Amino acid sequence: MEVFARLIELKPGTDQRVREWAEYINEHRADANSTLRNERVEVESWFDVTLDGKRYLPCYMRAASLEEARATAEHSSSAVDAYHRQSKIDTWVRGGGAVGRLLVDPAGSG
């Protein structure tokens, strides 16, 4: 298994759009879980954090292959994946945030 963590900076004024995205994913949980299975993702979690007046979405993912998961999601025709891709365009600061470096993962194999 591979793990990934990222802190994604959000564009100012996108609070409502982020809430709509979270509500959509939660309302379509069965479809979202199906896409995760197709991507061979074991865990994908999202959080809402405010730091120094800026909003961020920390994300954590555990997948068989992060590259395979990314490629599968990118080419998916699923409505959930399409909605997620558009939400990223609408709300994420391009190049904003940071990628985490794994320090400890007792549940992992490495």
Jmol script that loads the backbone (N, CA, C; Angstrom):
load data "model"
ATOM      1  N   MET A   1       0.824  -1.183   0.000  1.00  0.00           N
ATOM      2  CA  MET A   1       0.000   0.000   0.000  1.00  0.00           C
ATOM      3  C   MET A   1       0.872   1.252   0.000  1.00  0.00           C
ATOM      4  N   GLU A   2       0.404   2.261  -0.668  1.00  0.00           N
ATOM      5  CA  GLU A   2       1.059   3.559  -0.682  1.00  0.00           C
ATOM      6  C   GLU A   2       0.153   4.569   0.013  1.00  0.00           C
ATOM      7  N   VAL A   3       0.747   5.562   0.648  1.00  0.00           N
ATOM      8  CA  VAL A   3      -0.036   6.589   1.323  1.00  0.00           C
ATOM      9  C   VAL A   3       0.328   7.965   0.778  1.00  0.00           C
ATOM     10  N   PHE A   4      -0.621   8.880   0.925  1.00  0.00           N
ATOM     11  CA  PHE A   4      -0.468  10.229   0.410  1.00  0.00           C
ATOM     12  C   PHE A   4      -1.198  11.185   1.324  1.00  0.00           C
ATOM     13  N   ALA A   5      -0.584  12.318   1.624  1.00  0.00           N
ATOM     14  CA  ALA A   5      -1.240  13.375   2.389  1.00  0.00           C
ATOM     15  C   ALA A   5      -0.925  14.702   1.726  1.00  0.00           C
ATOM     16  N   ARG A   6      -1.941  15.537   1.652  1.00  0.00           N
ATOM     17  CA  ARG A   6      -1.761  16.839   1.015  1.00  0.00           C
ATOM     18  C   ARG A   6      -2.606  17.878   1.727  1.00  0.00           C
ATOM     19  N   LEU A   7      -2.073  19.074   1.836  1.00  0.00           N
ATOM     20  CA  LEU A   7      -2.792  20.220   2.372  1.00  0.00           C
ATOM     21  C   LEU A   7      -3.087  21.127   1.189  1.00  0.00           C
ATOM     22  N   ILE A   8      -4.372  21.241   0.817  1.00  0.00           N
ATOM     23  CA  ILE A   8      -4.778  21.972  -0.380  1.00  0.00           C
ATOM     24  C   ILE A   8      -5.327  23.335   0.026  1.00  0.00           C
ATOM     25  N   GLU A   9      -4.728  24.397  -0.489  1.00  0.00           N
ATOM     26  CA  GLU A   9      -5.211  25.745  -0.206  1.00  0.00           C
ATOM     27  C   GLU A   9      -6.451  26.024  -1.062  1.00  0.00           C
ATOM     28  N   LEU A  10      -7.450  26.623  -0.437  1.00  0.00           N
ATOM     29  CA  LEU A  10      -8.694  26.937  -1.137  1.00  0.00           C
ATOM     30  C   LEU A  10      -8.723  28.400  -1.570  1.00  0.00           C
ATOM     31  N   LYS A  11      -9.368  28.643  -2.702  1.00  0.00           N
ATOM     32  CA  LYS A  11      -9.555  30.004  -3.181  1.00  0.00           C
ATOM     33  C   LYS A  11     -10.462  30.756  -2.203  1.00  0.00           C
ATOM     34  N   PRO A  12     -10.174  32.031  -1.967  1.00  0.00           N
ATOM     35  CA  PRO A  12     -11.061  32.826  -1.103  1.00  0.00           C
ATOM     36  C   PRO A  12     -12.480  32.862  -1.663  1.00  0.00           C
ATOM     37  N   GLY A  13     -13.459  32.848  -0.773  1.00  0.00           N
ATOM     38  CA  GLY A  13     -14.853  32.966  -1.187  1.00  0.00           C
ATOM     39  C   GLY A  13     -15.474  31.698  -1.742  1.00  0.00           C
ATOM     40  N   THR A  14     -14.818  30.542  -1.546  1.00  0.00           N
ATOM     41  CA  THR A  14     -15.363  29.290  -2.092  1.00  0.00           C
ATOM     42  C   THR A  14     -15.991  28.401  -1.014  1.00  0.00           C
ATOM     43  N   ASP A  15     -16.250  28.970   0.163  1.00  0.00           N
ATOM     44  CA  ASP A  15     -16.792  28.181   1.271  1.00  0.00           C
ATOM     45  C   ASP A  15     -18.068  27.427   0.875  1.00  0.00           C
ATOM     46  N   GLN A  16     -19.004  28.117   0.244  1.00  0.00           N
ATOM     47  CA  GLN A  16     -20.276  27.496  -0.148  1.00  0.00           C
ATOM     48  C   GLN A  16     -20.043  26.371  -1.154  1.00  0.00           C
ATOM     49  N   ARG A  17     -19.166  26.595  -2.116  1.00  0.00           N
ATOM     50  CA  ARG A  17     -18.885  25.573  -3.142  1.00  0.00           C
ATOM     51  C   ARG A  17     -18.256  24.336  -2.504  1.00  0.00           C
ATOM     52  N   VAL A  18     -17.370  24.536  -1.522  1.00  0.00           N
ATOM     53  CA  VAL A  18     -16.750  23.399  -0.827  1.00  0.00           C
ATOM     54  C   VAL A  18     -17.809  22.633  -0.047  1.00  0.00           C
ATOM     55  N   ARG A  19     -18.715  23.341   0.610  1.00  0.00           N
ATOM     56  CA  ARG A  19     -19.808  22.663   1.333  1.00  0.00           C
ATOM     57  C   ARG A  19     -20.669  21.851   0.372  1.00  0.00           C
ATOM     58  N   GLU A  20     -20.976  22.428  -0.795  1.00  0.00           N
ATOM     59  CA  GLU A  20     -21.778  21.715  -1.806  1.00  0.00           C
ATOM     60  C   GLU A  20     -21.063  20.450  -2.262  1.00  0.00           C
ATOM     61  N   TRP A  21     -19.741  20.538  -2.470  1.00  0.00           N
ATOM     62  CA  TRP A  21     -18.953  19.375  -2.887  1.00  0.00           C
ATOM     63  C   TRP A  21     -19.035  18.277  -1.825  1.00  0.00           C
ATOM     64  N   ALA A  22     -18.826  18.646  -0.551  1.00  0.00           N
ATOM     65  CA  ALA A  22     -18.866  17.656   0.532  1.00  0.00           C
ATOM     66  C   ALA A  22     -20.258  17.026   0.638  1.00  0.00           C
ATOM     67  N   GLU A  23     -21.288  17.844   0.533  1.00  0.00           N
ATOM     68  CA  GLU A  23     -22.664  17.323   0.586  1.00  0.00           C
ATOM     69  C   GLU A  23     -22.919  16.371  -0.574  1.00  0.00           C
ATOM     70  N   TYR A  24     -22.472  16.725  -1.768  1.00  0.00           N
ATOM     71  CA  TYR A  24     -22.665  15.881  -2.942  1.00  0.00           C
ATOM     72  C   TYR A  24     -21.989  14.526  -2.753  1.00  0.00           C
ATOM     73  N   ILE A  25     -20.734  14.552  -2.314  1.00  0.00           N
ATOM     74  CA  ILE A  25     -20.007  13.289  -2.114  1.00  0.00           C
ATOM     75  C   ILE A  25     -20.713  12.442  -1.060  1.00  0.00           C
ATOM     76  N   ASN A  26     -21.120  13.061   0.040  1.00  0.00           N
ATOM     77  CA  ASN A  26     -21.809  12.314   1.099  1.00  0.00           C
ATOM     78  C   ASN A  26     -23.161  11.785   0.633  1.00  0.00           C
ATOM     79  N   GLU A  27     -23.891  12.548  -0.168  1.00  0.00           N
ATOM     80  CA  GLU A  27     -25.187  12.098  -0.690  1.00  0.00           C
ATOM     81  C   GLU A  27     -25.028  10.978  -1.718  1.00  0.00           C
ATOM     82  N   HIS A  28     -23.894  10.917  -2.368  1.00  0.00           N
ATOM     83  CA  HIS A  28     -23.623   9.892  -3.388  1.00  0.00           C
ATOM     84  C   HIS A  28     -22.531   8.936  -2.911  1.00  0.00           C
ATOM     85  N   ARG A  29     -22.582   8.631  -1.630  1.00  0.00           N
ATOM     86  CA  ARG A  29     -21.551   7.804  -0.998  1.00  0.00           C
ATOM     87  C   ARG A  29     -21.370   6.447  -1.673  1.00  0.00           C
ATOM     88  N   ALA A  30     -22.448   5.804  -2.062  1.00  0.00           N
ATOM     89  CA  ALA A  30     -22.334   4.487  -2.706  1.00  0.00           C
ATOM     90  C   ALA A  30     -21.548   4.600  -4.011  1.00  0.00           C
ATOM     91  N   ASP A  31     -21.854   5.612  -4.816  1.00  0.00           N
ATOM     92  CA  ASP A  31     -21.115   5.819  -6.066  1.00  0.00           C
ATOM     93  C   ASP A  31     -19.664   6.205  -5.783  1.00  0.00           C
ATOM     94  N   ALA A  32     -19.450   7.046  -4.768  1.00  0.00           N
ATOM     95  CA  ALA A  32     -18.087   7.439  -4.404  1.00  0.00           C
ATOM     96  C   ALA A  32     -17.277   6.218  -3.970  1.00  0.00           C
ATOM     97  N   ASN A  33     -17.879   5.358  -3.164  1.00  0.00           N
ATOM     98  CA  ASN A  33     -17.185   4.146  -2.732  1.00  0.00           C
ATOM     99  C   ASN A  33     -16.886   3.219  -3.911  1.00  0.00           C
ATOM    100  N   SER A  34     -17.791   3.174  -4.874  1.00  0.00           N
ATOM    101  CA  SER A  34     -17.566   2.355  -6.066  1.00  0.00           C
ATOM    102  C   SER A  34     -16.368   2.877  -6.861  1.00  0.00           C
ATOM    103  N   THR A  35     -16.269   4.198  -7.005  1.00  0.00           N
ATOM    104  CA  THR A  35     -15.122   4.748  -7.738  1.00  0.00           C
ATOM    105  C   THR A  35     -13.830   4.478  -6.985  1.00  0.00           C
ATOM    106  N   LEU A  36     -13.863   4.557  -5.660  1.00  0.00           N
ATOM    107  CA  LEU A  36     -12.663   4.262  -4.875  1.00  0.00           C
ATOM    108  C   LEU A  36     -12.239   2.806  -5.054  1.00  0.00           C
ATOM    109  N   ARG A  37     -13.198   1.895  -5.085  1.00  0.00           N
ATOM    110  CA  ARG A  37     -12.866   0.477  -5.332  1.00  0.00           C
ATOM    111  C   ARG A  37     -12.215   0.313  -6.702  1.00  0.00           C
ATOM    112  N   ASN A  38     -12.756   1.009  -7.720  1.00  0.00           N
ATOM    113  CA  ASN A  38     -12.179   0.941  -9.074  1.00  0.00           C
ATOM    114  C   ASN A  38     -10.749   1.474  -9.098  1.00  0.00           C
ATOM    115  N   GLU A  39     -10.472   2.463  -8.242  1.00  0.00           N
ATOM    116  CA  GLU A  39      -9.145   3.064  -8.159  1.00  0.00           C
ATOM    117  C   GLU A  39      -8.211   2.283  -7.226  1.00  0.00           C
ATOM    118  N   ARG A  40      -8.754   1.242  -6.583  1.00  0.00           N
ATOM    119  CA  ARG A  40      -8.028   0.431  -5.600  1.00  0.00           C
ATOM    120  C   ARG A  40      -7.555   1.284  -4.420  1.00  0.00           C
ATOM    121  N   VAL A  41      -8.429   2.218  -4.026  1.00  0.00           N
ATOM    122  CA  VAL A  41      -8.167   3.088  -2.877  1.00  0.00           C
ATOM    123  C   VAL A  41      -8.818   2.453  -1.658  1.00  0.00           C
ATOM    124  N   GLU A  42      -8.039   2.278  -0.614  1.00  0.00           N
ATOM    125  CA  GLU A  42      -8.517   1.682   0.631  1.00  0.00           C
ATOM    126  C   GLU A  42      -9.138   2.746   1.539  1.00  0.00           C
ATOM    127  N   VAL A  43      -8.505   3.920   1.603  1.00  0.00           N
ATOM    128  CA  VAL A  43      -8.969   5.020   2.453  1.00  0.00           C
ATOM    129  C   VAL A  43      -8.755   6.330   1.718  1.00  0.00           C
ATOM    130  N   GLU A  44      -9.757   7.207   1.763  1.00  0.00           N
ATOM    131  CA  GLU A  44      -9.598   8.580   1.295  1.00  0.00           C
ATOM    132  C   GLU A  44     -10.408   9.448   2.241  1.00  0.00           C
ATOM    133  N   SER A  45      -9.746  10.354   2.940  1.00  0.00           N
ATOM    134  CA  SER A  45     -10.399  11.210   3.921  1.00  0.00           C
ATOM    135  C   SER A  45     -10.060  12.666   3.637  1.00  0.00           C
ATOM    136  N   TRP A  46     -11.053  13.527   3.852  1.00  0.00           N
ATOM    137  CA  TRP A  46     -10.917  14.956   3.630  1.00  0.00           C
ATOM    138  C   TRP A  46     -11.319  15.697   4.895  1.00  0.00           C
ATOM    139  N   PHE A  47     -10.629  16.794   5.160  1.00  0.00           N
ATOM    140  CA  PHE A  47     -10.892  17.603   6.350  1.00  0.00           C
ATOM    141  C   PHE A  47     -10.983  19.066   5.935  1.00  0.00           C
ATOM    142  N   ASP A  48     -11.587  19.883   6.771  1.00  0.00           N
ATOM    143  CA  ASP A  48     -11.694  21.328   6.551  1.00  0.00           C
ATOM    144  C   ASP A  48     -10.936  22.025   7.671  1.00  0.00           C
ATOM    145  N   VAL A  49      -9.931  22.829   7.314  1.00  0.00           N
ATOM    146  CA  VAL A  49      -9.075  23.478   8.307  1.00  0.00           C
ATOM    147  C   VAL A  49      -8.880  24.945   7.919  1.00  0.00           C
ATOM    148  N   THR A  50      -8.884  25.819   8.923  1.00  0.00           N
ATOM    149  CA  THR A  50      -8.539  27.226   8.718  1.00  0.00           C
ATOM    150  C   THR A  50      -7.253  27.509   9.482  1.00  0.00           C
ATOM    151  N   LEU A  51      -6.265  28.073   8.784  1.00  0.00           N
ATOM    152  CA  LEU A  51      -4.974  28.442   9.379  1.00  0.00           C
ATOM    153  C   LEU A  51      -4.655  29.880   8.985  1.00  0.00           C
ATOM    154  N   ASP A  52      -4.412  30.712   9.968  1.00  0.00           N
ATOM    155  CA  ASP A  52      -4.050  32.109   9.707  1.00  0.00           C
ATOM    156  C   ASP A  52      -5.001  32.780   8.719  1.00  0.00           C
ATOM    157  N   GLY A  53      -6.294  32.500   8.861  1.00  0.00           N
ATOM    158  CA  GLY A  53      -7.304  33.135   8.029  1.00  0.00           C
ATOM    159  C   GLY A  53      -7.486  32.523   6.652  1.00  0.00           C
ATOM    160  N   LYS A  54      -6.717  31.504   6.292  1.00  0.00           N
ATOM    161  CA  LYS A  54      -6.867  30.821   5.002  1.00  0.00           C
ATOM    162  C   LYS A  54      -7.510  29.465   5.232  1.00  0.00           C
ATOM    163  N   ARG A  55      -8.305  29.037   4.262  1.00  0.00           N
ATOM    164  CA  ARG A  55      -8.963  27.727   4.364  1.00  0.00           C
ATOM    165  C   ARG A  55      -8.194  26.704   3.548  1.00  0.00           C
ATOM    166  N   TYR A  56      -8.135  25.494   4.109  1.00  0.00           N
ATOM    167  CA  TYR A  56      -7.427  24.383   3.483  1.00  0.00           C
ATOM    168  C   TYR A  56      -8.260  23.119   3.564  1.00  0.00           C
ATOM    169  N   LEU A  57      -7.998  22.210   2.629  1.00  0.00           N
ATOM    170  CA  LEU A  57      -8.538  20.856   2.671  1.00  0.00           C
ATOM    171  C   LEU A  57      -7.370  19.897   2.825  1.00  0.00           C
ATOM    172  N   PRO A  58      -7.119  19.387   4.023  1.00  0.00           N
ATOM    173  CA  PRO A  58      -6.152  18.301   4.150  1.00  0.00           C
ATOM    174  C   PRO A  58      -6.791  17.011   3.615  1.00  0.00           C
ATOM    175  N   CYS A  59      -6.013  16.257   2.870  1.00  0.00           N
ATOM    176  CA  CYS A  59      -6.484  14.998   2.290  1.00  0.00           C
ATOM    177  C   CYS A  59      -5.499  13.891   2.652  1.00  0.00           C
ATOM    178  N   TYR A  60      -6.044  12.718   2.973  1.00  0.00           N
ATOM    179  CA  TYR A  60      -5.217  11.543   3.248  1.00  0.00           C
ATOM    180  C   TYR A  60      -5.748  10.400   2.397  1.00  0.00           C
ATOM    181  N   MET A  61      -4.849   9.669   1.753  1.00  0.00           N
ATOM    182  CA  MET A  61      -5.252   8.545   0.909  1.00  0.00           C
ATOM    183  C   MET A  61      -4.303   7.370   1.108  1.00  0.00           C
ATOM    184  N   ARG A  62      -4.878   6.184   1.103  1.00  0.00           N
ATOM    185  CA  ARG A  62      -4.114   4.936   1.123  1.00  0.00           C
ATOM    186  C   ARG A  62      -4.634   4.106  -0.049  1.00  0.00           C
ATOM    187  N   ALA A  63      -3.716   3.723  -0.955  1.00  0.00           N
ATOM    188  CA  ALA A  63      -4.120   2.995  -2.160  1.00  0.00           C
ATOM    189  C   ALA A  63      -3.058   1.962  -2.526  1.00  0.00           C
ATOM    190  N   ALA A  64      -3.482   0.986  -3.299  1.00  0.00           N
ATOM    191  CA  ALA A  64      -2.543  -0.023  -3.782  1.00  0.00           C
ATOM    192  C   ALA A  64      -1.443   0.643  -4.603  1.00  0.00           C
ATOM    193  N   SER A  65      -1.838   1.588  -5.447  1.00  0.00           N
ATOM    194  CA  SER A  65      -0.888   2.357  -6.260  1.00  0.00           C
ATOM    195  C   SER A  65      -1.455   3.762  -6.427  1.00  0.00           C
ATOM    196  N   LEU A  66      -0.755   4.757  -5.923  1.00  0.00           N
ATOM    197  CA  LEU A  66      -1.240   6.130  -6.043  1.00  0.00           C
ATOM    198  C   LEU A  66      -1.302   6.566  -7.504  1.00  0.00           C
ATOM    199  N   GLU A  67      -0.332   6.174  -8.295  1.00  0.00           N
ATOM    200  CA  GLU A  67      -0.323   6.534  -9.711  1.00  0.00           C
ATOM    201  C   GLU A  67      -1.514   5.887 -10.435  1.00  0.00           C
ATOM    202  N   GLU A  68      -1.778   4.618 -10.143  1.00  0.00           N
ATOM    203  CA  GLU A  68      -2.921   3.934 -10.760  1.00  0.00           C
ATOM    204  C   GLU A  68      -4.236   4.592 -10.336  1.00  0.00           C
ATOM    205  N   ALA A  69      -4.350   4.935  -9.071  1.00  0.00           N
ATOM    206  CA  ALA A  69      -5.566   5.590  -8.563  1.00  0.00           C
ATOM    207  C   ALA A  69      -5.777   6.926  -9.261  1.00  0.00           C
ATOM    208  N   ARG A  70      -4.705   7.725  -9.389  1.00  0.00           N
ATOM    209  CA  ARG A  70      -4.806   9.026 -10.052  1.00  0.00           C
ATOM    210  C   ARG A  70      -5.225   8.877 -11.513  1.00  0.00           C
ATOM    211  N   ALA A  71      -4.584   7.965 -12.224  1.00  0.00           N
ATOM    212  CA  ALA A  71      -4.889   7.761 -13.641  1.00  0.00           C
ATOM    213  C   ALA A  71      -6.316   7.260 -13.837  1.00  0.00           C
ATOM    214  N   THR A  72      -6.745   6.341 -12.991  1.00  0.00           N
ATOM    215  CA  THR A  72      -8.106   5.803 -13.087  1.00  0.00           C
ATOM    216  C   THR A  72      -9.130   6.903 -12.843  1.00  0.00           C
ATOM    217  N   ALA A  73      -8.921   7.724 -11.823  1.00  0.00           N
ATOM    218  CA  ALA A  73      -9.848   8.815 -11.510  1.00  0.00           C
ATOM    219  C   ALA A  73      -9.873   9.845 -12.633  1.00  0.00           C
ATOM    220  N   GLU A  74      -8.701  10.138 -13.177  1.00  0.00           N
ATOM    221  CA  GLU A  74      -8.597  11.150 -14.233  1.00  0.00           C
ATOM    222  C   GLU A  74      -9.381  10.763 -15.484  1.00  0.00           C
ATOM    223  N   HIS A  75      -9.441   9.484 -15.773  1.00  0.00           N
ATOM    224  CA  HIS A  75     -10.120   9.008 -16.984  1.00  0.00           C
ATOM    225  C   HIS A  75     -11.516   8.447 -16.707  1.00  0.00           C
ATOM    226  N   SER A  76     -11.960   8.550 -15.491  1.00  0.00           N
ATOM    227  CA  SER A  76     -13.259   8.004 -15.108  1.00  0.00           C
ATOM    228  C   SER A  76     -14.408   8.804 -15.720  1.00  0.00           C
ATOM    229  N   SER A  77     -15.454   8.100 -16.123  1.00  0.00           N
ATOM    230  CA  SER A  77     -16.672   8.758 -16.623  1.00  0.00           C
ATOM    231  C   SER A  77     -17.736   8.840 -15.526  1.00  0.00           C
ATOM    232  N   SER A  78     -17.396   8.454 -14.314  1.00  0.00           N
ATOM    233  CA  SER A  78     -18.319   8.503 -13.187  1.00  0.00           C
ATOM    234  C   SER A  78     -18.755   9.940 -12.910  1.00  0.00           C
ATOM    235  N   ALA A  79     -20.025  10.127 -12.606  1.00  0.00           N
ATOM    236  CA  ALA A  79     -20.545  11.456 -12.271  1.00  0.00           C
ATOM    237  C   ALA A  79     -19.870  12.005 -11.017  1.00  0.00           C
ATOM    238  N   VAL A  80     -19.576  11.130 -10.058  1.00  0.00           N
ATOM    239  CA  VAL A  80     -18.908  11.565  -8.825  1.00  0.00           C
ATOM    240  C   VAL A  80     -17.504  12.077  -9.143  1.00  0.00           C
ATOM    241  N   ASP A  81     -16.760  11.364  -9.967  1.00  0.00           N
ATOM    242  CA  ASP A  81     -15.417  11.809 -10.330  1.00  0.00           C
ATOM    243  C   ASP A  81     -15.462  13.106 -11.142  1.00  0.00           C
ATOM    244  N   ALA A  82     -16.431  13.226 -12.039  1.00  0.00           N
ATOM    245  CA  ALA A  82     -16.574  14.457 -12.827  1.00  0.00           C
ATOM    246  C   ALA A  82     -16.886  15.641 -11.911  1.00  0.00           C
ATOM    247  N   TYR A  83     -17.756  15.442 -10.955  1.00  0.00           N
ATOM    248  CA  TYR A  83     -18.107  16.501 -10.005  1.00  0.00           C
ATOM    249  C   TYR A  83     -16.876  16.901  -9.187  1.00  0.00           C
ATOM    250  N   HIS A  84     -16.123  15.916  -8.740  1.00  0.00           N
ATOM    251  CA  HIS A  84     -14.910  16.183  -7.961  1.00  0.00           C
ATOM    252  C   HIS A  84     -13.882  16.959  -8.792  1.00  0.00           C
ATOM    253  N   ARG A  85     -13.681  16.552 -10.039  1.00  0.00           N
ATOM    254  CA  ARG A  85     -12.723  17.252 -10.907  1.00  0.00           C
ATOM    255  C   ARG A  85     -13.127  18.721 -11.088  1.00  0.00           C
ATOM    256  N   GLN A  86     -14.413  18.984 -11.302  1.00  0.00           N
ATOM    257  CA  GLN A  86     -14.877  20.358 -11.482  1.00  0.00           C
ATOM    258  C   GLN A  86     -14.745  21.152 -10.187  1.00  0.00           C
ATOM    259  N   SER A  87     -15.013  20.523  -9.062  1.00  0.00           N
ATOM    260  CA  SER A  87     -14.876  21.198  -7.768  1.00  0.00           C
ATOM    261  C   SER A  87     -13.432  21.625  -7.528  1.00  0.00           C
ATOM    262  N   LYS A  88     -12.487  20.787  -7.927  1.00  0.00           N
ATOM    263  CA  LYS A  88     -11.071  21.137  -7.791  1.00  0.00           C
ATOM    264  C   LYS A  88     -10.762  22.409  -8.579  1.00  0.00           C
ATOM    265  N   ILE A  89     -11.250  22.492  -9.794  1.00  0.00           N
ATOM    266  CA  ILE A  89     -11.033  23.669 -10.637  1.00  0.00           C
ATOM    267  C   ILE A  89     -11.649  24.907  -9.986  1.00  0.00           C
ATOM    268  N   ASP A  90     -12.849  24.737  -9.443  1.00  0.00           N
ATOM    269  CA  ASP A  90     -13.594  25.862  -8.871  1.00  0.00           C
ATOM    270  C   ASP A  90     -13.010  26.370  -7.554  1.00  0.00           C
ATOM    271  N   THR A  91     -12.382  25.494  -6.761  1.00  0.00           N
ATOM    272  CA  THR A  91     -12.064  25.871  -5.383  1.00  0.00           C
ATOM    273  C   THR A  91     -10.586  25.822  -4.997  1.00  0.00           C
ATOM    274  N   TRP A  92      -9.779  25.045  -5.651  1.00  0.00           N
ATOM    275  CA  TRP A  92      -8.389  24.882  -5.224  1.00  0.00           C
ATOM    276  C   TRP A  92      -7.504  25.980  -5.791  1.00  0.00           C
ATOM    277  N   VAL A  93      -6.593  26.499  -4.970  1.00  0.00           N
ATOM    278  CA  VAL A  93      -5.559  27.411  -5.445  1.00  0.00           C
ATOM    279  C   VAL A  93      -4.531  26.557  -6.182  1.00  0.00           C
ATOM    280  N   ARG A  94      -4.318  26.855  -7.430  1.00  0.00           N
ATOM    281  CA  ARG A  94      -3.361  26.074  -8.236  1.00  0.00           C
ATOM    282  C   ARG A  94      -1.966  26.241  -7.637  1.00  0.00           C
ATOM    283  N   GLY A  95      -1.351  25.134  -7.253  1.00  0.00           N
ATOM    284  CA  GLY A  95      -0.023  25.163  -6.664  1.00  0.00           C
ATOM    285  C   GLY A  95      -0.017  25.560  -5.189  1.00  0.00           C
ATOM    286  N   GLY A  96      -1.206  25.799  -4.627  1.00  0.00           N
ATOM    287  CA  GLY A  96      -1.278  26.194  -3.219  1.00  0.00           C
ATOM    288  C   GLY A  96      -1.323  24.987  -2.305  1.00  0.00           C
ATOM    289  N   GLY A  97      -0.707  25.090  -1.165  1.00  0.00           N
ATOM    290  CA  GLY A  97      -0.708  23.997  -0.200  1.00  0.00           C
ATOM    291  C   GLY A  97       0.628  23.288  -0.170  1.00  0.00           C
ATOM    292  N   ALA A  98       0.602  22.053   0.287  1.00  0.00           N
ATOM    293  CA  ALA A  98       1.838  21.294   0.435  1.00  0.00           C
ATOM    294  C   ALA A  98       1.540  19.803   0.457  1.00  0.00           C
ATOM    295  N   VAL A  99       2.510  19.017   0.036  1.00  0.00           N
ATOM    296  CA  VAL A  99       2.411  17.557   0.104  1.00  0.00           C
ATOM    297  C   VAL A  99       3.105  17.111   1.385  1.00  0.00           C
ATOM    298  N   GLY A 100       2.462  16.194   2.103  1.00  0.00           N
ATOM    299  CA  GLY A 100       3.027  15.687   3.348  1.00  0.00           C
ATOM    300  C   GLY A 100       4.050  14.594   3.098  1.00  0.00           C
ATOM    301  N   ARG A 101       4.924  14.427   4.050  1.00  0.00           N
ATOM    302  CA  ARG A 101       5.932  13.367   4.026  1.00  0.00           C
ATOM    303  C   ARG A 101       5.605  12.406   5.163  1.00  0.00           C
ATOM    304  N   LEU A 102       5.468  11.135   4.843  1.00  0.00           N
ATOM    305  CA  LEU A 102       5.120  10.126   5.830  1.00  0.00           C
ATOM    306  C   LEU A 102       6.237   9.969   6.863  1.00  0.00           C
ATOM    307  N   LEU A 103       5.871  10.036   8.138  1.00  0.00           N
ATOM    308  CA  LEU A 103       6.833   9.831   9.222  1.00  0.00           C
ATOM    309  C   LEU A 103       6.557   8.541   9.961  1.00  0.00           C
ATOM    310  N   VAL A 104       5.285   8.280  10.299  1.00  0.00           N
ATOM    311  CA  VAL A 104       4.925   7.092  11.056  1.00  0.00           C
ATOM    312  C   VAL A 104       3.610   6.551  10.504  1.00  0.00           C
ATOM    313  N   ASP A 105       3.551   5.255  10.278  1.00  0.00           N
ATOM    314  CA  ASP A 105       2.330   4.616   9.799  1.00  0.00           C
ATOM    315  C   ASP A 105       2.261   3.196  10.336  1.00  0.00           C
ATOM    316  N   PRO A 106       1.845   3.039  11.604  1.00  0.00           N
ATOM    317  CA  PRO A 106       1.797   1.712  12.220  1.00  0.00           C
ATOM    318  C   PRO A 106       0.916   0.727  11.443  1.00  0.00           C
ATOM    319  N   ALA A 107      -0.104   1.227  10.740  1.00  0.00           N
ATOM    320  CA  ALA A 107      -0.994   0.350  10.001  1.00  0.00           C
ATOM    321  C   ALA A 107      -0.411  -0.061   8.650  1.00  0.00           C
ATOM    322  N   GLY A 108       0.651   0.610   8.220  1.00  0.00           N
ATOM    323  CA  GLY A 108       1.249   0.345   6.909  1.00  0.00           C
ATOM    324  C   GLY A 108       2.151  -0.863   6.908  1.00  0.00           C
ATOM    325  N   SER A 109       2.590  -1.204   5.719  1.00  0.00           N
ATOM    326  CA  SER A 109       3.444  -2.388   5.576  1.00  0.00           C
ATOM    327  C   SER A 109       4.917  -2.031   5.562  1.00  0.00           C
ATOM    328  N   GLY A 110       5.242  -0.731   5.632  1.00  0.00           N
ATOM    329  CA  GLY A 110       6.641  -0.369   5.505  1.00  0.00           C
ATOM    330  C   GLY A 110       7.197   0.323   6.645  1.00  0.00           C
TER     331      GLY A 110
END
end "model"
wireframe off; spacefill off
backbone 0.3
color backbone group
